[in-house]
Amino acid sequence: MVAEAKPIVEEHTLDRDCTTLSRHVLQQMQSFSADAQDLSALMGRIGLAAKLIARRLSRAGLMENALGFTGDVNVQGESVKKMDVYANEVFIAVFKQSGLVCRLASEEMERPYYIPENCPIGRHTLVYDPLDGSSNVDIDLNVGSIFAIRQQEGMDEDGTAQDLLQPGRKQIAAGYVLYGPSTMLVYTIGKGVHAFTLDPSLGEFILSAENIRIPEHGPVYSANEGNFWQWEEPIRDYIRYVHRHEGYTARYSGALVGDIHRILMQGGVFLYPGTVKKPEGKLRLLYESAPLAFVIEQAGGRASTGTQEIMDVIPDRLHQRTPLIIGSPDNVALVESFIQERQREAADLAIKT
């Protein structure tokens, strides 16, 4: 007699403990001190800004005056998108009410934005790119926000924030928000890299990946090859190398956060080098390169200008730009090897002449 088949009963159990962003920061700090609570609250505020921006992005195509250009040009000389302005205003509004920071420094503002009512108690500065890759918004592709928290170190009377002109190793926390099929926040406070996914039904960022490690080597190289003939020869040498060797694949979206997140999870290297005419590159050190370098280093990767670790670069102005080579340690070292080889050839030629 054949036994009657029984229907399969699925067990529906929570496979996570629903750790929220603010709670995770306190766990990382292993403390409920004033500093720990401030940092937890700061991350909570960044999460709130991300939720507001994600909500706007999800409806942008249905709203009037949400997409397109404003007609203005920012301090970087770039045309300003309406979503850039909205995202920047969200960060200002969220932190203006917090009592946690004395000033905000953004890619979209020529000078830092001071919050005088917070200055007596706010001991931190938030530096951020409110909406990186905003050119992708109008065609509904990934965009992101990048942020870093720095300690307030004195007040400058002229409001130029000279104390921010310090290397990336002075960052207390850094991370990014990726607005894609889901909204994900990735952060570090120097104790590993952790990812949180926004659960819209809860309105909370829930821990989805802890202690992320970047592969030592990866197949992806991410670069805007449309700039090939504007790059210095060593970078062109590297691109020729990956074209001629198996095991490499090009992936480039034009949105820094999305490309970096791919590299973090799958391994490889992202390159945004300088050009012959603009050797300083395009990406901003304080708002883009240094925060992402902090994240990638904490995951076991590297970030370099090609000749110096990004985290060691000391800026001389608020909106300083820098070349960026970032990702798996083996891949970054390979790019650097082409730069070093050209430097040796130049040195040998100088000796001979």
Secondary structure as GFF3:
##gff-version 3
##sequence-region A 1 353
A	DSSP	alpha_helix	21	29	.	.	.	ID=ss1
A	DSSP	alpha_helix	34	59	.	.	.	ID=ss2
A	DSSP	three_ten_helix	60	62	.	.	.	ID=ss3
A	DSSP	beta_strand	69	73	.	.	.	ID=ss4
A	DSSP	beta_strand	79	81	.	.	.	ID=ss5
A	DSSP	alpha_helix	82	96	.	.	.	ID=ss6
A	DSSP	beta_strand	101	106	.	.	.	ID=ss7
A	DSSP	beta_strand	113	114	.	.	.	ID=ss8
A	DSSP	three_ten_helix	116	118	.	.	.	ID=ss9
A	DSSP	beta_strand	124	132	.	.	.	ID=ss10
A	DSSP	three_ten_helix	134	139	.	.	.	ID=ss11
A	DSSP	beta_strand	143	151	.	.	.	ID=ss12
A	DSSP	three_ten_helix	162	164	.	.	.	ID=ss13
A	DSSP	three_ten_helix	168	170	.	.	.	ID=ss14
A	DSSP	beta_strand	171	179	.	.	.	ID=ss15
A	DSSP	beta_strand	183	188	.	.	.	ID=ss16
A	DSSP	beta_strand	194	199	.	.	.	ID=ss17
A	DSSP	beta_strand	204	209	.	.	.	ID=ss18
A	DSSP	beta_strand	220	222	.	.	.	ID=ss19
A	DSSP	three_ten_helix	225	230	.	.	.	ID=ss20
A	DSSP	alpha_helix	233	244	.	.	.	ID=ss21
A	DSSP	beta_strand	249	250	.	.	.	ID=ss22
A	DSSP	alpha_helix	256	266	.	.	.	ID=ss23
A	DSSP	beta_strand	268	272	.	.	.	ID=ss24
A	DSSP	beta_strand	283	284	.	.	.	ID=ss25
A	DSSP	pi_helix	285	289	.	.	.	ID=ss26
A	DSSP	alpha_helix	290	298	.	.	.	ID=ss27
A	DSSP	beta_strand	302	304	.	.	.	ID=ss28
A	DSSP	three_ten_helix	310	312	.	.	.	ID=ss29
A	DSSP	beta_strand	321	322	.	.	.	ID=ss30
A	DSSP	beta_strand	324	327	.	.	.	ID=ss31
A	DSSP	alpha_helix	329	352	.	.	.	ID=ss32
###
